[in-house]
Amino acid sequence: MMMNLLFVCGLCVFFGLALAQIVFVTKASAVVRRFSLWAMLLASILFLAFSLNIVLHNSTFSLNLYELTNDLRFSFLVDRLAAYFMLIISLVSGVACLYSLGYIEHNGTNTGKNFLVAMMSLFIISMLLIVASDNTFSFLFFWEIMSSTSFFMVLFEREKPDTRKSALFYFVMTQMSTVFLMFGFIAIHHATGSFDIGSVTGVSPFFKGAVFLSLFIGFGSKRASCRSINGCLMPIPPVLPTFRR
């Protein structure tokens, strides 16, 4: 019960803050932005406590949040390895929120600052839910949210030519990453009949090699796109998830 509460409360805070900042993107003041960043820090602490509990007790958490069909559903499974990555993401995100209290006010328009806070909130929660995802549909959905929000975050200082150039390269590489991941996941679904993350058996070595190559290029492209923005100011460094099963 406590684990459900920590997970769902953290989820609601991040999504609620993002929605509020987008709705009031032209009206929110610096005080509202600071409140949002402090609330994001609190949500990061909730996920930190959640993941730390699983790591220390070697337990497992599962939640079926929403089901579109039998195959397409937002379900989550957090074991000790996934919790370890969530712990790192939560810790880095909390520090980034503290840093952003001063960083976010140093330039940009009021609307731009509010939009950045919204993107930060979606970016953090998407990273956490990528790691927690129990199926490839949920994984790819939050992967694309992470890619899109991080693109807008890179563009925060778009008046700099180098920033615009890096953002464009980043966008192209992340979308290429999504295409290769989608191809690999669809191939796995064709072989297994399910979007669940698990072992693929009973297929030819050629098929396994093709799927591995597709996923390798997909994740590798994301890594390359992250390196392209090293010269840009970005509140939160992208954290690449790994499959745990």
N, C-alpha and C positions, 0 to 999 in steps of 0.2 A: 504493500500500500504506500509506504513512504517513497519507494523508488518510483512508482507511478506518479506520485505527487511532484517529486523533484523534476522528472522528465517533462511532464505536461505543463507545469508552471513555467519552466524555462522556455519551453516551446511557445507558450502563449505570450510571454513577455517580449520575446524577439519579434514574433510576427505582429503583435499588437503595436509595438513601437514603430515598426516599419510602415504599417498601414497608417498610423496617426501622422507620421512625418510626411508621407506622400499626400495625404488628404489636405494637410495644412502646410504644404511645402512653400507657399508664398507668404504665410502669415506667422509661422512659428518664430519666436525670438531666441536670442542667445541663451536666456534662462531655460527655455524649453529644450533646447539642444543639450545643455548641460544635464538637465534632469534625465533626458533620454540616455545619455552616455552613462550616467550613474546607474540607471535601471538596467542597461546592458551589462554593466559590470556585475550587478546583482545576479542577473540571469546566468552569466558566465560562472559565478560562484556556485549557483545551484547545480549546473552541469559538472562543475569540478567535484562537488560533494557526491553527486550521482556516480561519476566514473571512479572516484577514489574508493567508494564503498564496494564497487564490483571488483576492483583490482585487489583490495585488501582481503576480501572474503572469497575471492575466486568464484563468484556467483554469476548467474546469467539473467538477463532481463529481456523480455519479449513483449511486444505490443503491436496489435493489428489496428492501426489508427483509422483507416478508411479503405473500403473495398469497392472498386468500380465493377470488376468482374472477378471470377475465380482466379484469373491470371494477373489482372491489373489491380494491384492494391498497394497501399502505403503501409508496409509492415516493417517492423524494426526488431533486430535481435542484437543485443550487446553482450558479448562474452568478455573475457579478461583482456584479450588482445585488442578488441575494438575499444574497450574502456580505456586502455592505455593511450591510444591515439586521441580519444575524446578528452582525456585529462590534459594532454599537451595543448590541444586546440583551445580548450577552456582557459588554460593558464595564459597562453599567448594573447588570446582575445581580451582577457581581463586587463592585462598590461597595456594593450593597444587602446582600450577604452580610456584608461587613465591618461595615456599620452595624448590622445585626441582631444581631451578637455582644453588643452592649450593650442595644439596644432591646428585644429579645425577652424579657429577664429583668425588665423594670421593672414588669410586672403580669401578672395572669392566673394560672390554675392550672397545675400541672405538666403535666396532660393537655392543656390548651389550648395551651401552649407547644410541646409535642411535635407536636401536630396542625398548628400553624402552620408549623413547619419542613417537615413533609411536604407541605403545600399549596404552600409556596414552591418546593420542588424540582419539583413537578409543573407549577407555573405557569411557571417559567423554561423547562423543556424543551418545554412545549407551545408557548410563543411561538417558540422556535427552530425547532420542527418545522412550525409553520404556514408560516413563511417558506420553509422548505426543501421543502414538499410539492409534488409533481409532478402531483397530480390533486385534483379537488374533493372526493372521498370522504375522502382523508387530511386535506385542509385543514379540512373541516367537523368531522371527528372531534377533531382537536387544538384547533380553535376552541372546541368545547363544553367540553373539559377546561380550557382557559384561562378560560373564563367561569365555570365551576363553582368552580374552585379560588380564583379571585380573589374570588368571593362569600364564601367561607368566611374568606378573609384579611381582608376588610372587617369581618366579624363578630368579629374577635379581641377588640375592646373593646366587646362587645355590651351591657355594662352602661350605656353612654351612650345615651340616647334618640335623639339625632341619628344615631348610628352605625346603630342598628337601622332607622331610617327610610331612611337612605341605602342600606343594604344591600338593603332590600326593593325600592326603586325601581331599584337597579342590577340585581337579579335579573330583574325584569319586563322591563326594557329589553334585557338581554342575550339573554333567551329570545325576545323579539320579533325581535331581530337574527338569531338562528339560524333562525327560521321563514322570514324573507324571503330569507336566503342559501340555504336549502334549496330554496325555490321556484325561485330563479334557477338554481341548479346542476342541478336536475331538468329544467328547461326546456332548458338547454344540452345535457344528456345526450339529451333527446328529439330535439334538432335534429342532433346530431353522432353519436349512438350511442356516446359515450365520455365518461368522467369526466375525461379528460386536460385540462389547462389549455392552451387554445389559441384560435385565431381561430374565430369562428362565421361561416360563409359560406353563401350560398344560402338565406337566410331573408328574410322580409319586414321592411321598416323597422319595422312595428308590433311584430313579435316582438322585434327588437333593442331597441326602446325599452322594451318591457315588462321584458325581462331587465335592461337597464341600470337601470331604475327600482327593480326589486326588489333588486338588489345595492347600489344607492346608499342605499336606505332601510336595508338590513341593516347596512352599514358605518357609515352615519350614526347609527343607533340605538346602536351600540357606542360611538361617540365621545361621544354625549350621556350615556350611562350613566357613562362615565369622568369627565365633568365633574361628575356628581352626587356624587362622593365626594371632591371637593377638600378638604372640611373634615375628612375622616377620616384617621387615621394609617394609611398603607399602605406596607409595606416596598419594594414595587416598582411603579413607575407602568406601567400597561398600554401596550404598544407595538403600534400597529396596523400589520399587514403590508400590502403592496400586491402585486397581481399583476404579474409581471415580464415576461409575454409577452402 
